[in-house]
Amino acid sequence: MNEQTQPATVRVFIALAPPDHAKDELARELRPAYGTHPHLRWNRIEDWHITLAFLGELPVSTVALLRPPLAGLAAARRPLSLALRGSGTFEDRVLWSGIGGDLDGLQTLAADVRTVVRNCGIAFEDRPLRPHLTLARARRDDRSSTADLAARLTGFAGSPWLAERLHLVGSNALRGTVPIRYRDIEAWPLGGGVPNLFHQDA
């Protein structure tokens, strides 16, 4: 990528991601809803994640500062046992799946991630952690679809799984009818191990 096309900023967040088998369980549960609610803006299954800290738009040079301390933090933490559980909505427009399992460990990891971000001198909106996967968004004039689907998913209980990597993720900032797309800038194994060698330059 040449200097003219290299973006100056990127939207960034730090997250965990469920493994494929956990996502497949939830996707099977959602399959009927994809057909009955095609008007919702469904997130791509491969993009499902649990946000630990949303940093917003950052200069590319600032993103690079996060890599060493996040790598060190990941190496010092063990994988977390989590599960996808139930569902709900935010503002009657955003459908999400809840998270079960080691929520204390999840809160601690999120707090440590946010400390790393602050220590890098990066300002961000430090909202309380509400662990979830965002599944879909409804139009502003449609407040019934997400509530209906959340009610159907209340009893969903996925199998436990290990969150084994900490992900530094970049996304496009496109809006309107264009779906948001995510990519790993880099990912580090929790507790050490083999790092993700297929990271993108950012």
C-alpha positions as CSV (number, residue, x, y, z in Angstrom):
1,M,0.0,0.0,0.0
2,N,1.6,3.3,-1.1
3,E,1.7,6.5,0.9
4,Q,-1.3,8.0,-1.0
5,T,-3.6,5.1,-0.1
6,Q,-2.4,4.4,3.4
7,P,-5.1,5.6,5.8
8,A,-4.0,8.1,8.4
9,T,-6.5,6.7,11.0
10,V,-8.3,3.5,11.9
11,R,-11.2,2.7,14.2
12,V,-9.9,0.4,16.8
13,F,-11.1,-1.8,19.6
14,I,-9.7,-4.7,21.7
15,A,-11.7,-7.8,22.0
16,L,-12.1,-11.6,22.5
17,A,-13.7,-13.8,19.9
18,P,-15.6,-17.1,20.3
19,P,-14.2,-20.1,18.4
20,D,-16.0,-21.4,15.4
21,H,-17.9,-24.2,17.1
22,A,-19.4,-21.7,19.6
23,K,-20.4,-19.4,16.8
24,D,-21.9,-22.3,14.8
25,E,-24.1,-23.2,17.8
26,L,-25.6,-19.8,18.0
27,A,-25.8,-19.4,14.2
28,R,-28.0,-22.6,14.0
29,E,-30.2,-21.1,16.7
30,L,-30.5,-17.9,14.7
31,R,-31.0,-19.5,11.3
32,P,-34.8,-19.2,11.2
33,A,-34.5,-15.5,12.2
34,Y,-32.3,-14.8,9.2
35,G,-35.3,-15.8,7.0
36,T,-38.1,-14.1,9.0
37,H,-36.2,-10.9,9.7
38,P,-34.1,-10.1,6.5
39,H,-34.6,-6.4,7.0
40,L,-32.3,-6.4,10.1
41,R,-28.7,-5.5,9.6
42,W,-27.1,-8.8,10.6
43,N,-23.5,-8.8,11.7
44,R,-21.3,-11.3,9.8
45,I,-20.7,-14.4,11.9
46,E,-17.0,-14.2,11.4
47,D,-17.1,-10.7,12.9
48,W,-18.7,-11.7,16.2
49,H,-16.6,-10.5,19.2
50,I,-16.7,-9.4,22.8
51,T,-15.4,-5.8,23.0
52,L,-13.2,-5.2,26.0
53,A,-12.3,-1.6,25.1
54,F,-13.6,0.6,22.2
55,L,-11.0,3.2,21.3
56,G,-12.6,4.9,18.4
57,E,-10.7,6.6,15.6
58,L,-6.9,6.6,16.2
59,P,-3.9,7.7,14.2
60,V,-2.1,4.6,12.7
61,S,1.1,5.6,14.5
62,T,-0.7,5.6,17.8
63,V,-2.1,2.0,17.2
64,A,1.5,0.8,17.0
65,L,2.1,1.9,20.6
66,L,-0.5,-0.6,21.8
67,R,1.2,-3.7,20.4
68,P,4.0,-4.3,22.9
69,P,2.0,-3.8,26.1
70,L,-1.0,-5.8,24.9
71,A,1.4,-8.6,23.9
72,G,2.8,-8.5,27.4
73,L,-0.6,-8.4,29.0
74,A,-1.9,-11.4,27.0
75,A,1.2,-13.5,27.8
76,A,0.6,-12.9,31.6
77,R,-3.1,-14.0,31.5
78,R,-4.6,-17.4,31.2
79,P,-7.4,-18.3,28.8
80,L,-10.9,-17.7,30.1
81,S,-13.8,-20.2,30.2
82,L,-16.8,-18.5,28.7
83,A,-20.1,-19.4,27.0
84,L,-22.8,-17.7,24.9
85,R,-26.0,-17.3,27.0
86,G,-29.4,-15.8,26.4
87,S,-30.1,-12.5,24.6
88,G,-31.3,-9.0,25.0
89,T,-31.5,-5.6,23.3
90,F,-29.9,-2.2,23.6
91,E,-32.4,0.7,23.1
92,D,-34.8,-1.8,21.4
93,R,-32.7,-1.6,18.3
94,V,-29.6,-3.7,18.9
95,L,-29.9,-7.5,19.3
96,W,-27.2,-9.2,21.3
97,S,-26.2,-12.5,22.8
98,G,-25.1,-12.6,26.4
99,I,-21.9,-14.1,27.9
100,G,-21.6,-16.6,30.7
101,G,-18.7,-18.3,32.4
102,D,-15.8,-16.6,34.1
103,L,-17.2,-13.1,34.2
104,D,-15.0,-12.0,37.0
105,G,-12.0,-13.0,35.0
106,L,-13.5,-11.2,32.0
107,Q,-14.0,-8.0,34.0
108,T,-10.4,-8.2,35.3
109,L,-9.0,-8.6,31.8
110,A,-11.0,-5.7,30.5
111,A,-9.9,-3.5,33.4
112,D,-6.2,-4.4,32.7
113,V,-6.7,-3.8,28.9
114,R,-8.1,-0.3,29.7
115,T,-5.1,0.4,32.0
116,V,-2.8,-0.5,29.1
117,V,-4.6,1.9,26.8
118,R,-4.5,4.8,29.4
119,N,-0.8,4.1,30.1
120,C,-0.2,4.6,26.3
121,G,-1.7,8.1,26.6
122,I,-4.8,7.2,24.6
123,A,-8.1,8.8,25.6
124,F,-11.2,6.8,25.2
125,E,-14.8,6.5,26.5
126,D,-14.4,4.2,29.5
127,R,-17.9,2.8,29.7
128,P,-18.7,-0.1,32.1
129,L,-18.2,-3.5,30.5
130,R,-21.4,-5.2,29.5
131,P,-20.2,-8.4,27.9
132,H,-22.1,-9.3,24.7
133,L,-21.9,-10.2,21.1
134,T,-23.8,-7.8,18.8
135,L,-25.9,-9.8,16.4
136,A,-28.1,-7.3,14.5
137,R,-29.4,-3.8,14.3
138,A,-32.9,-2.6,13.4
139,R,-34.0,0.5,11.7
140,R,-34.9,3.4,13.9
141,D,-38.6,3.0,13.1
142,D,-38.5,-0.8,13.9
143,R,-38.5,-1.5,17.6
144,S,-40.4,-4.7,17.7
145,S,-38.1,-7.1,15.7
146,T,-35.1,-7.1,18.1
147,A,-37.3,-7.5,21.2
148,D,-39.2,-10.4,19.6
149,L,-35.9,-12.2,18.7
150,A,-34.4,-11.5,22.1
151,A,-37.4,-13.2,23.7
152,R,-36.9,-16.3,21.5
153,L,-33.2,-16.5,22.4
154,T,-33.7,-16.0,26.2
155,G,-33.2,-19.7,26.9
156,F,-30.2,-20.2,24.6
157,A,-27.2,-21.8,26.4
158,G,-24.2,-22.5,24.3
159,S,-21.4,-24.9,25.2
160,P,-18.4,-23.6,27.2
161,W,-15.3,-22.5,25.3
162,L,-11.9,-21.0,26.0
163,A,-11.1,-17.5,25.0
164,E,-7.5,-18.0,24.0
165,R,-6.5,-14.9,22.1
166,L,-6.6,-11.1,22.7
167,H,-7.4,-9.3,19.5
168,L,-6.5,-5.8,18.5
169,V,-9.1,-5.1,15.8
170,G,-9.5,-2.4,13.2
171,S,-12.7,-1.6,11.4
172,N,-13.8,0.7,8.6
173,A,-15.9,3.7,9.5
174,L,-18.4,3.3,6.7
175,R,-22.1,3.9,7.6
176,G,-25.4,3.8,5.9
177,T,-26.1,0.7,3.8
178,V,-22.5,-0.4,3.7
179,P,-21.8,-3.1,6.4
180,I,-18.9,-2.5,8.9
181,R,-16.0,-4.8,8.2
182,Y,-13.4,-5.9,10.8
183,R,-9.9,-7.2,10.6
184,D,-7.3,-8.3,13.1
185,I,-4.5,-5.8,13.3
186,E,-2.8,-8.4,15.6
187,A,-3.8,-11.1,18.0
188,W,-1.8,-12.6,20.9
189,P,-2.4,-15.9,22.7
190,L,-3.4,-15.6,26.3
191,G,-0.8,-17.3,28.5
192,G,1.8,-17.2,25.8
193,G,2.1,-19.7,23.0
194,V,2.3,-19.0,19.3
195,P,1.4,-15.5,18.3
196,N,-0.8,-14.7,15.2
197,L,1.8,-14.2,12.5
198,F,-0.8,-13.0,10.0
199,H,-1.3,-9.5,11.4
200,Q,-2.0,-6.5,9.2
201,D,0.2,-3.4,9.2
202,A,-1.5,-0.5,11.0
